[in-house]
Amino acid sequence: MAVFPGQAGAAGAPGAYAFAEGAETVEGATSNVEGHRLAPGRTYKSSLPRVGQRFYRLELKAEDSAYVSVTAIPGAGANVSYADGVEVSVQDSDGNNCSPMEAEEARFGSSESPRPITATAARRVGPHERSCTGAGTYYVLVERTRSSGTARSAVAQEDWDLELHVASEPALRGAGETTPPQTWDSAAPVPPSGERRPREGGTSFNDARGLEKGVWGAGIEPGETLFYRVPVDWGQQLSVAAELGSSSGELGSGDSGVGSGVGSGVGSGRGARDRGYVSSALVMSVHNPVRAEVEDADAAYDGRQKSAALDPLPPVAYENRFALTDEVSAMRFAGWYYVSVHVSPAVAEKFGDGPLELTLRVDVDGAPRPGPAYAGSPQPADDFGVSERDTEAAQRGETAEAGSGADGQDGDGRDDELMAVVAAGGIGTGVVLLGILGVWTLVARRRARADSAAAASVGSAVSPEDAGETAGFGPPRGW
């Protein structure tokens, strides 16, 4: 697999991360005073060394909340441990953390598998906020996080690529609700059933493929991470379950072959199960419109089909932000929610390096409700809402950057667009042909008149039969 500009990862790595198109590359500073300015509504590329920290800078208005997400992308084959990860914070001029009560770090966890991980920090405004108030300069600190008490804490020796995304949320026009919902339907949702429809995933937040309610399928290779996005409006409740299909039983490159071969059950369910067990083989995460993690789930794999499902999530509501639990607090915005699914590369060692079948069961329950009355416009402008265009994009499987879906692989939903192009081309071709015919006719008429005049001047030199041929309206000579 070739790695093109805007992608992170080594050649041969499945699903190299696709950075945002046109993202500015910036260098983090070792001191806060030298930090590059990040603007709300923009996405940036940067890097994080294996040792040290990096600063960036924000210029914020007094009335806007700001959210900074940092996605760390280790190289393919990088060594990472349970405790390795990335941490981000927004700080004021006194070094105070602006959002100490919210999750600000992401770790690779028990999968110990290199993949994109995202941490988000915020500067919030509101009636209950006492720190980081007022307009001015704030600082974004990004650093690695690891446990210093274990021998494996220093295994991550490579620099990591970073993608930074900045969003701002305006204040409300008036006083809003400040108490999170006390009751909501927390029963385990019944996942959608039926035939799955093919929908290949993207490699990042930027080329995540749209999904609507239903059952979706794709192939996923060990070591690969697929990204999808689902529009969830105010008042709606999201549920997602991921299933990894059974192994075909073929040996992977790292398998010793013990217990395999003729008579050992290779190709059967028992043969696949006997070859091993991979903990946290399937990892699924859901992130909200500002890329803050909502919840994750994982599952071990032994060659048989396995599933991972999210715990019940509350309906999207502005007042969820005042909840004490992260998974409720994160359901504070309407907009695109991102689903990422990762399969550990260790699966290839036990069950082969070919793709496995992934099934996603997505449900969006409830009718949309009116959203809060903002006093201004968020940045990016379409981050906190669901439009009719978003609903259509989910149906067609479009990405955020390629609204036409030109980068997609399954082609569903694109026939109408293709027919529109063909129709436009047909109309254009018809206009050109009519123009040619018109010129043809005009030239013929003028030539006929000229020939008739010439015939009259020569009189008897031209026979009636010849004159009749000259006066015809066929195509001009030499056409």
Backbone torsions as a table, in degrees:
resi	resn	phi	psi	omega
1	MET	NA	124.2	178.7
2	ALA	-78.1	146.9	177.3
3	VAL	-104.1	118.9	-176.5
4	PHE	-95.9	163.6	176.0
5	PRO	-54.6	140.3	-178.2
6	GLY	90.6	3.1	178.5
7	GLN	-119.5	145.1	177.1
8	ALA	-111.3	141.7	178.3
9	GLY	129.5	160.2	-178.5
10	ALA	-84.1	155.0	175.4
11	ALA	-60.0	139.0	-176.7
12	GLY	91.8	-11.8	179.7
13	ALA	-81.1	137.0	179.1
14	PRO	-70.5	133.6	170.8
15	GLY	60.6	57.8	176.1
16	ALA	-57.2	139.5	-174.9
17	TYR	-63.7	128.5	179.2
18	ALA	-94.2	110.4	177.5
19	PHE	-71.4	162.9	179.3
20	ALA	-61.5	136.3	178.7
21	GLU	-62.7	129.1	179.4
22	GLY	78.6	9.2	179.6
23	ALA	-63.3	132.9	178.7
24	GLU	-76.3	136.1	176.4
25	THR	-89.2	123.2	-178.3
26	VAL	-127.1	154.7	179.1
27	GLU	-107.8	125.6	176.2
28	GLY	-68.4	149.3	-177.7
29	ALA	-99.9	154.8	177.0
30	THR	-82.8	-12.4	178.3
31	SER	-126.7	146.0	-177.4
32	ASN	-63.3	-32.8	-175.3
33	VAL	-71.0	-16.2	-178.4
34	GLU	-105.0	6.4	-176.1
35	GLY	-63.6	138.8	177.7
36	HIS	-69.6	140.8	-179.1
37	ARG	-75.5	131.3	175.6
38	LEU	-107.9	133.8	-176.9
39	ALA	-106.0	138.9	175.7
40	PRO	-57.8	141.0	-178.6
41	GLY	88.3	2.2	-177.1
42	ARG	-115.9	158.2	176.4
43	THR	-125.0	141.0	-173.2
44	TYR	-131.4	155.9	171.9
45	LYS	-108.6	139.9	177.8
46	SER	-155.2	-165.9	178.8
47	SER	-148.7	159.1	-179.0
48	LEU	-129.7	119.7	-179.2
49	PRO	-70.5	163.8	-179.0
50	ARG	-68.8	-20.1	177.5
51	VAL	-131.2	137.5	176.7
52	GLY	106.7	-174.9	-177.6
53	GLN	-137.2	163.5	-178.3
54	ARG	-133.8	138.9	-179.5
55	PHE	-110.5	148.1	171.7
56	TYR	-136.5	172.4	-172.3
57	ARG	-131.0	146.1	175.9
58	LEU	-125.1	142.8	169.8
59	GLU	-115.3	109.0	-170.0
60	LEU	-114.7	149.0	172.0
61	LYS	-80.4	160.2	-177.3
62	ALA	-69.0	-29.9	-171.4
63	GLU	-97.1	-1.4	-175.8
64	ASP	-107.4	135.4	168.0
65	SER	-82.1	148.9	-179.1
66	ALA	-129.0	142.2	180.0
67	TYR	-129.2	127.7	179.7
68	VAL	-119.6	117.3	176.4
69	SER	-105.7	142.3	178.8
70	VAL	-126.7	118.1	176.6
71	THR	-102.6	119.7	178.0
72	ALA	-94.9	130.9	-176.7
73	ILE	-123.8	95.8	175.7
74	PRO	-70.9	156.4	179.0
75	GLY	-68.8	159.3	178.2
76	ALA	-61.7	133.5	180.0
77	GLY	81.3	3.9	179.0
78	ALA	-64.8	148.1	176.8
79	ASN	-89.2	123.2	177.3
80	VAL	-134.5	149.2	179.5
81	SER	-109.5	175.8	178.9
82	TYR	-52.9	-43.6	-172.0
83	ALA	-88.5	-12.1	-179.3
84	ASP	-67.3	144.5	179.3
85	GLY	-179.9	-164.9	-179.2
86	VAL	-129.1	144.7	-180.0
87	GLU	-129.8	140.3	-179.4
88	VAL	-136.1	144.1	176.6
89	SER	-145.6	149.6	171.4
90	VAL	-104.4	127.7	-173.4
91	GLN	-126.0	152.5	174.4
92	ASP	-90.2	-172.6	-175.7
93	SER	-69.3	-13.4	176.5
94	ASP	-98.4	6.1	179.8
95	GLY	80.2	12.1	178.8
96	ASN	-77.9	137.2	177.1
97	ASN	-74.7	126.4	-175.6
98	CYS	-78.2	-18.3	-178.6
99	SER	-139.9	62.1	-175.2
100	PRO	-68.4	-19.4	-176.1
101	MET	-89.2	-5.5	-177.8
102	GLU	-106.2	152.7	179.4
103	ALA	-62.3	128.1	-176.0
104	GLU	-130.2	11.4	-179.5
105	GLU	-136.9	156.9	176.7
106	ALA	-137.0	135.9	-179.1
107	ARG	-124.2	159.2	178.7
108	PHE	-74.2	-24.3	171.7
109	GLY	69.1	-159.6	-171.1
110	SER	-66.7	-18.5	177.7
111	SER	-70.1	-27.6	-177.5
112	GLU	45.9	43.1	-174.7
113	SER	-119.7	127.2	179.6
114	PRO	-66.6	128.4	-178.8
115	ARG	-166.0	165.0	175.9
116	PRO	-64.9	128.5	174.5
117	ILE	-127.0	146.8	-171.5
118	THR	-129.8	131.5	173.7
119	ALA	-120.1	148.0	-176.2
120	THR	-134.1	138.7	175.6
121	ALA	-125.9	162.9	-174.2
122	ALA	-143.7	154.3	162.6
123	ARG	-115.9	107.9	-176.3
124	ARG	-99.8	146.2	172.6
125	VAL	-115.6	150.3	-179.4
126	GLY	162.3	172.2	-175.7
127	PRO	-64.4	-23.2	-177.5
128	HIS	-99.7	0.0	-177.8
129	GLU	-86.2	130.4	-178.6
130	ARG	-114.9	-18.6	-179.3
131	SER	-113.1	159.2	177.3
132	CYS	56.1	40.0	176.7
133	THR	-94.6	156.2	176.5
134	GLY	93.7	158.7	177.9
135	ALA	-75.8	157.8	177.0
136	GLY	145.6	-163.3	-176.8
137	THR	-94.6	131.2	175.7
138	TYR	-127.3	161.5	-173.5
139	TYR	-122.8	140.5	177.4
140	VAL	-106.2	121.3	178.5
141	LEU	-109.4	125.9	178.3
142	VAL	-120.5	130.5	179.6
143	GLU	-151.3	163.1	175.8
144	ARG	-80.9	150.9	175.6
145	THR	-124.8	134.2	179.2
146	ARG	-157.3	158.2	178.6
147	SER	-83.8	120.7	-179.3
148	SER	-80.6	-3.8	-176.1
149	GLY	-93.1	3.6	-178.9
150	THR	-121.9	152.1	-179.8
151	ALA	-67.4	-22.1	-176.3
152	ARG	-90.1	4.5	-174.4
153	SER	-69.7	-16.3	-176.5
154	ALA	-108.9	20.6	-176.4
155	VAL	-73.1	-26.1	-179.1
156	ALA	-80.0	94.4	-174.6
157	GLN	-101.1	-6.5	-175.8
158	GLU	-93.3	152.3	168.6
159	ASP	-69.9	151.1	179.4
160	TRP	-114.6	142.4	168.6
161	ASP	-74.5	151.3	178.8
162	LEU	-128.1	145.5	165.0
163	GLU	-122.3	123.8	179.8
164	LEU	-109.9	130.4	179.6
165	HIS	-124.6	129.8	-177.2
166	VAL	-117.7	129.1	178.0
167	ALA	-129.7	149.7	176.0
168	SER	-126.6	146.7	-179.7
169	GLU	-125.3	121.8	-179.2
170	PRO	-71.1	161.1	175.4
171	ALA	-71.0	167.2	176.9
172	LEU	-79.9	155.9	178.6
173	ARG	-67.0	-34.9	179.5
174	GLY	-135.4	-172.6	178.7
175	ALA	-67.1	132.6	-179.9
176	GLY	-112.2	176.0	177.6
177	GLU	-67.7	134.2	-179.3
178	THR	-118.3	9.0	178.2
179	THR	-113.3	125.3	-179.9
180	PRO	-65.6	154.1	179.3
181	PRO	-56.5	133.5	-178.2
182	GLN	-83.6	-29.7	-179.0
183	THR	-134.0	142.1	172.6
184	TRP	-160.8	163.5	-175.3
185	ASP	-71.0	101.3	-177.6
186	SER	-102.8	14.0	176.8
187	ALA	-69.1	148.1	178.8
188	ALA	-60.4	124.2	-177.6
189	PRO	-70.2	152.6	174.8
190	VAL	-88.6	116.1	-176.1
191	PRO	-67.2	148.9	177.8
192	PRO	-60.1	149.9	178.2
193	SER	-122.8	176.8	179.7
194	GLY	114.8	-179.3	-180.0
195	GLU	-68.0	139.2	178.9
196	ARG	-84.2	146.0	178.0
197	ARG	-102.9	140.0	-178.0
198	PRO	-70.9	135.7	175.7
199	ARG	-156.7	99.9	178.4
200	GLU	-66.1	143.5	-178.4
201	GLY	-88.9	166.9	174.0
202	GLY	-89.4	-174.1	-178.6
203	THR	-111.6	-1.1	-175.7
204	SER	-161.3	178.9	173.7
205	PHE	-60.8	-29.9	-170.7
206	ASN	-78.7	-32.4	178.6
207	ASP	-116.1	24.5	175.8
208	ALA	-59.6	135.4	-178.1
209	ARG	-86.5	139.0	-178.7
210	GLY	-70.5	143.9	175.8
211	LEU	-132.9	145.3	167.7
212	GLU	-113.0	-178.2	179.1
213	LYS	-57.1	133.2	179.0
214	GLY	152.0	-168.3	-179.8
215	VAL	-114.1	126.1	-172.4
216	TRP	-127.5	149.9	-177.3
217	GLY	-137.9	151.3	177.1
218	ALA	-160.4	162.9	170.6
219	GLY	-90.1	142.4	179.1
220	ILE	-136.8	131.9	-178.4
221	GLU	-91.4	151.7	172.9
222	PRO	-57.0	133.7	-176.6
223	GLY	90.1	-6.0	-176.2
224	GLU	-94.6	149.4	173.4
225	THR	-124.2	125.5	178.3
226	LEU	-107.9	140.3	-179.6
227	PHE	-116.9	137.5	173.9
228	TYR	-132.8	167.5	176.6
229	ARG	-140.8	144.5	-175.6
230	VAL	-131.3	126.3	176.3
231	PRO	-77.4	127.4	179.9
232	VAL	-128.8	118.9	-174.7
233	ASP	-91.2	171.0	176.4
234	TRP	-56.3	131.9	178.8
235	GLY	87.5	-5.9	-178.5
236	GLN	-96.3	154.6	-174.4
237	GLN	-119.1	125.5	-177.0
238	LEU	-100.1	137.5	170.3
239	SER	-139.5	141.4	-177.7
240	VAL	-140.4	136.5	172.7
241	ALA	-131.7	140.2	179.3
242	ALA	-117.9	140.0	178.8
243	GLU	-128.3	135.5	176.7
244	LEU	-107.1	125.7	-175.1
245	GLY	-71.1	166.2	-178.4
246	SER	-69.4	153.6	179.7
247	SER	-78.0	149.6	176.9
248	SER	-74.7	-14.6	178.9
249	GLY	94.3	2.4	179.0
250	GLU	-76.9	145.2	-176.0
251	LEU	-72.0	145.7	172.6
252	GLY	-90.4	169.9	-176.4
253	SER	-65.3	-23.7	-178.0
254	GLY	-96.1	4.9	-177.0
255	ASP	-82.8	138.3	-178.6
256	SER	-75.6	-17.9	-179.1
257	GLY	89.2	-2.3	178.9
258	VAL	-66.2	132.3	179.3
259	GLY	76.1	15.3	-179.3
260	SER	-123.5	174.1	179.1
261	GLY	100.7	-167.8	-175.7
262	VAL	-62.2	130.6	177.3
263	GLY	81.3	0.1	-178.1
264	SER	-104.6	-0.6	175.6
265	GLY	95.6	10.9	177.1
266	VAL	-62.5	135.1	-177.3
267	GLY	92.6	-8.5	176.5
268	SER	-106.2	166.0	177.9
269	GLY	-60.6	-38.1	-178.3
270	ARG	-66.9	-39.8	179.5
271	GLY	-60.6	-41.6	179.2
272	ALA	-65.6	-40.7	-178.0
273	ARG	-68.0	-34.9	-175.7
274	ASP	-71.3	-16.6	-173.1
275	ARG	-84.4	-11.6	177.5
276	GLY	155.1	-171.3	-173.2
277	TYR	-151.9	130.1	179.5
278	VAL	-118.7	116.8	178.1
279	SER	-77.3	147.4	-179.2
280	SER	48.2	44.3	-179.8
281	ALA	-72.3	-34.0	180.0
282	LEU	-114.0	121.3	-179.5
283	VAL	-124.3	123.2	178.0
284	MET	-120.0	134.5	178.4
285	SER	-130.7	148.2	175.1
286	VAL	-122.2	131.2	179.3
287	HIS	-121.8	148.0	-178.5
288	ASN	-85.6	-177.1	-174.6
289	PRO	-58.9	-24.2	175.6
290	VAL	-96.2	12.7	176.2
291	ARG	73.6	13.5	173.2
292	ALA	-74.5	138.1	-178.0
293	GLU	-69.2	133.8	175.7
294	VAL	-90.5	-54.8	-178.3
295	GLU	-165.4	159.4	173.1
296	ASP	-135.8	166.7	179.4
297	ALA	-152.0	150.0	178.1
298	ASP	-141.3	170.5	-179.8
299	ALA	-151.4	144.9	173.1
300	ALA	-79.2	167.2	-177.2
301	TYR	-140.5	131.8	178.9
302	ASP	-129.0	21.5	-178.8
303	GLY	98.6	-18.5	175.5
304	ARG	-94.4	159.9	179.3
305	GLN	-59.2	137.6	-179.4
306	LYS	-134.5	158.6	-178.3
307	SER	-137.5	154.4	174.6
308	ALA	-136.9	131.5	-177.7
309	ALA	-131.7	147.4	176.2
310	LEU	-74.5	149.5	168.5
311	ASP	-66.7	157.4	-179.3
312	PRO	-55.6	136.2	179.1
313	LEU	-111.0	149.7	-179.3
314	PRO	-76.0	161.1	172.4
315	PRO	-61.2	149.0	180.0
316	VAL	-64.6	128.0	179.8
317	ALA	-152.9	142.2	179.9
318	TYR	-57.9	-39.7	-175.1
319	GLU	-75.6	-6.0	175.5
320	ASN	-59.2	-25.7	-178.0
321	ARG	-61.3	-17.9	-179.1
322	PHE	-91.6	2.0	178.2
323	ALA	-74.3	156.4	-177.9
324	LEU	-85.6	-22.3	-178.7
325	THR	-93.8	139.8	-174.7
326	ASP	-62.0	-41.4	-175.3
327	GLU	-67.3	-28.7	175.5
328	VAL	-80.9	-45.1	-178.5
329	SER	-59.7	-34.6	-177.3
330	ALA	-71.5	-18.7	179.7
331	MET	-86.4	52.9	-173.4
332	ARG	-103.7	-8.3	-176.8
333	PHE	-125.4	145.3	162.5
334	ALA	-83.7	154.0	179.1
335	GLY	142.3	-159.2	-179.8
336	TRP	-82.0	125.0	172.8
337	TYR	-104.1	135.3	-172.5
338	TYR	-103.1	134.0	178.2
339	VAL	-115.4	121.1	175.3
340	SER	-115.8	139.7	-179.3
341	VAL	-128.7	128.3	-177.5
342	HIS	-126.2	140.1	173.4
343	VAL	-115.7	127.2	-177.0
344	SER	-61.7	140.5	175.8
345	PRO	-64.7	-17.7	177.4
346	ALA	-63.6	-20.9	178.4
347	VAL	-62.9	-35.1	-179.5
348	ALA	-64.3	-34.1	-178.6
349	GLU	-66.9	-29.2	-176.5
350	LYS	-99.5	-35.2	-168.7
351	PHE	-128.1	12.0	178.3
352	GLY	98.5	154.4	-175.5
353	ASP	-95.5	7.0	176.2
354	GLY	-74.5	163.3	-179.2
355	PRO	-69.0	147.7	172.7
356	LEU	-105.2	160.2	-179.1
357	GLU	-86.3	125.7	177.6
358	LEU	-106.4	133.7	174.9
359	THR	-122.1	129.4	175.6
360	LEU	-113.9	128.4	176.3
361	ARG	-111.0	109.9	-172.3
362	VAL	-113.9	131.7	177.2
363	ASP	-132.2	134.5	172.9
364	VAL	-123.6	107.5	-171.2
365	ASP	-106.3	145.7	175.1
366	GLY	100.7	155.7	178.5
367	ALA	-87.2	143.4	177.4
368	PRO	-60.6	144.6	177.6
369	ARG	-118.8	161.7	176.5
370	PRO	-61.8	141.8	179.5
371	GLY	-89.8	-179.2	-179.6
372	PRO	-69.7	157.8	178.4
373	ALA	-92.5	98.6	179.0
374	TYR	-77.1	149.0	179.4
375	ALA	-84.6	-8.9	-180.0
376	GLY	-152.0	-160.6	-178.7
377	SER	-109.4	135.2	176.0
378	PRO	-72.8	163.6	174.4
379	GLN	-129.8	124.1	-6.0
380	PRO	-60.6	155.0	-169.2
381	ALA	-63.5	-26.9	-175.0
382	ASP	-106.2	19.7	-174.7
383	ASP	-73.8	-33.1	-169.6
384	PHE	-116.9	56.3	177.5
385	GLY	-178.0	167.2	177.5
386	VAL	-125.5	120.5	-180.0
387	SER	-102.0	170.2	175.3
388	GLU	-61.2	-35.0	178.1
389	ARG	-63.8	-37.6	178.0
390	ASP	-64.2	-42.4	179.2
391	THR	-61.1	-41.9	178.1
392	GLU	-67.0	-37.1	179.0
393	ALA	-64.2	-37.4	177.6
394	ALA	-65.8	-39.8	178.6
395	GLN	-62.8	-38.9	-176.7
396	ARG	-87.8	-9.4	-179.5
397	GLY	76.8	30.7	-177.0
398	GLU	-78.0	155.2	172.1
399	THR	-92.2	169.7	-179.9
400	ALA	-67.2	-39.7	-173.6
401	GLU	-89.2	-28.4	180.0
402	ALA	-111.2	76.2	-176.7
403	GLY	-56.0	-27.9	178.2
404	SER	-80.2	-8.9	179.8
405	GLY	73.8	26.1	-175.6
406	ALA	-65.7	-20.6	-178.1
407	ASP	-91.9	0.7	-175.5
408	GLY	-74.1	165.7	-177.8
409	GLN	-112.8	-26.2	-173.0
410	ASP	-88.7	-20.7	173.7
411	GLY	76.2	-2.5	-178.2
412	ASP	-69.9	142.2	178.3
413	GLY	82.6	2.7	-176.0
414	ARG	-106.8	-2.9	-179.3
415	ASP	-62.2	-40.3	-179.5
416	ASP	-62.5	-40.8	-179.5
417	GLU	-65.6	-41.9	179.2
418	LEU	-62.3	-43.7	-179.8
419	MET	-63.9	-34.8	178.3
420	ALA	-63.3	-42.0	179.1
421	VAL	-65.0	-44.8	179.5
422	VAL	-61.5	-43.2	-179.7
423	ALA	-61.6	-44.5	179.1
424	ALA	-61.6	-42.0	178.1
425	GLY	-64.1	-39.2	179.1
426	GLY	-64.2	-42.6	178.4
427	ILE	-61.6	-44.3	179.9
428	GLY	-62.2	-42.0	179.2
429	THR	-63.5	-41.1	179.1
430	GLY	-62.0	-40.7	178.9
431	VAL	-61.9	-43.6	-180.0
432	VAL	-61.8	-44.9	-179.9
433	LEU	-62.2	-41.9	178.1
434	LEU	-61.8	-38.0	178.0
435	GLY	-63.5	-42.7	179.4
436	ILE	-62.7	-45.3	179.0
437	LEU	-60.9	-38.2	179.1
438	GLY	-64.3	-43.6	177.9
439	VAL	-63.4	-42.1	178.7
440	TRP	-55.3	-49.7	-178.7
441	THR	-63.4	-43.2	-179.1
442	LEU	-62.7	-44.9	179.7
443	VAL	-62.4	-40.9	-179.1
444	ALA	-62.6	-43.3	-179.0
445	ARG	-63.3	-44.7	-178.9
446	ARG	-65.0	-39.0	179.8
447	ARG	-66.3	-36.9	-179.5
448	ALA	-64.9	-42.4	-179.8
449	ARG	-63.9	-40.6	-179.7
450	ALA	-65.0	-40.1	179.8
451	ASP	-66.7	-37.8	179.5
452	SER	-63.8	-42.6	179.1
453	ALA	-62.9	-41.0	179.4
454	ALA	-64.9	-38.0	180.0
455	ALA	-64.6	-40.0	-179.5
456	ALA	-65.4	-34.4	-177.5
457	SER	-72.8	-28.3	-179.5
458	VAL	-90.5	-9.8	174.2
459	GLY	60.8	-120.3	-173.0
460	SER	-71.9	-6.9	179.8
461	ALA	-65.8	-18.3	-179.0
462	VAL	-118.4	127.7	179.4
463	SER	-75.5	158.7	177.1
464	PRO	-56.8	-37.8	-179.4
465	GLU	-64.4	-42.7	179.5
466	ASP	-65.1	-38.8	179.4
467	ALA	-62.0	-38.3	178.9
468	GLY	-62.8	-38.0	178.2
469	GLU	-65.4	-39.7	-177.2
470	THR	-66.5	-33.4	-176.2
471	ALA	-81.3	6.1	-178.6
472	GLY	-68.1	167.3	-179.3
473	PHE	-114.7	34.0	176.7
474	GLY	-77.0	-175.0	-178.1
475	PRO	-66.8	150.6	179.6
476	PRO	-59.5	153.4	178.1
477	ARG	-65.9	142.4	179.3
478	GLY	79.0	10.9	-177.5
479	TRP	-67.5	NA	NA
